Amino acid sequence: MNRRCIKKTTVKGINIPVETVVAVDVLTLHYDEEIWGPVDPNRFYPKRFSPEFKRNQLAFMGFGNGPRNCIGMKFALQELKYCLIKLLKNYEILPSSSTPSKLEFAEGVVRTPKNGVSVIFKKRK
C-alpha cells in the first residue's frame, strides 16, 4: 500500500519531503504483538476482535484505508463470512500430517502460504 506525500511532514521525528512515496508494511502491522496481543498474533483467537480490546481502526488494513480503500471491501467481507459459515457448518477442518505448525507467506498481489497448506475436511454428520 503506497501513498505519495503531498506536503512536508514529520512523523515520530522522521522528516518526509514532498513527493516521497511512503509504503505501509501491512504484514508486519497485522502480526504486531503490541497491537494484537496479549495472545500470540499467529494463534487463532477470535476474542481479539471483540469491542473490549478497543484497537485503533487502522490496525487492520487488509483492504487499504481512507478514500482510496478497496471499493469491494464490504462485499468481499460478506462473501467471505458466508463461505466460512457454509464450510464450518458442513465440515470439520483438521490438520494433516503435513500441515506446518507455522505458516510462511509469499507476498504478491495476494498474500499466500509459501508452500501451500494441506488440511483434511471431515464431513459433519
N, C-alpha and C positions, 0 to 999 in steps of 0.2 A: 504494500500500500504506500504509494508515493504522493507527496504534495510539494508544490513549489512555494517557497517563502515569498510573500508579496510585499513585506516591509521588514526593515531591520528589526530583529527580535533577539532577546536574551532569555534562554531557558536554563535555569539552575547554573548560572554563571557562564554558560556557553553562548558566545555571540554567533548568531546565524544571519549572514548577509542576505540581501535581496537576491532573488533568482536561484538560491540554493535549493536543491531538491532534497527533501527530508523523507526518509523511509522509516516506517514503523515496523519493528521486529515483532510481528504478531505471534509467532510461535513461542518466543521467549515470554511474551506477555501472558499467553494462555497457560503457561506452566510455571508461573512465578509463585513460589511458596508463600511469599508475604501477602499476595492478593488472594490466592485460592486456598490457603491453609485454614484451619490447623491440620487437616488431613492431607496427606501427600497428594498433590495435584494429578499424579499418574494413576491414582486409585479411583474406582467408581464410588462416588459418594454424593447421591442426589441431594442431600440436605444442604450442600454448599450453595445451592441456587435459591434457597428459601429467603424470604424478606428479612429474617432476623440477622443475616450476615451483612446487610447494608453495604454492598460493594459499589464502587464507582461504576456508573453506567458505561464507561469506556473500557472496563476490564475485559469484556468480550467483544472482539472486533472481527468475527468471522465473516461479516458481510460489509465491512467498512463502517464508516460513521459519518455523520454530518450530511450536508446537502448532496454529496456525491456517493452516498452509500448505495448498495445494490437495490435496484428497483423491484426485484423479485423476492426480496428478503422475507416478507410476511407469508407469501405463497409457499416459498421453499420450506420455511419452518413448519407451516401447517401440514404440508405434504410429508415431511419427514416424520412428524409426530403420528400421523395417520398410518404410515408404513410400519413404524415401530410398534404401534398398538396391535396391528394385524399380525406381525411376526410373533410378538410376545404372547398373544392370545392363543396362537396355534402351535408354537414351538418352544421348546426349552433349548437355549443356546449354551452349549458346553465346550470347554477347551478340548482340543485333540492332543495327541501325544506330541505333535509338532508345533503347537501354539506357543509362541515366545512369551516369556514372563514379562518382558519389557519391549515395547514397540519402538522401532527406529523409523523415522519418517523421511521421505524424499519430497523435496519441495518442487513444485511445478505450478501449473495453472490451478491445480487442486492438490492439496497435500495428501499423500498416500503412504501406506506402510511400505517400507523399503523392499521387503521380501514377501509381501502378501501376508495374509492371516488365515490360518486353517482352523475352522471350528466345526462342531458337529451340531446339526439341527435334529433334535429328537421330537417327534410329533407328540403333542399333548393328547391325552385321551378324553 
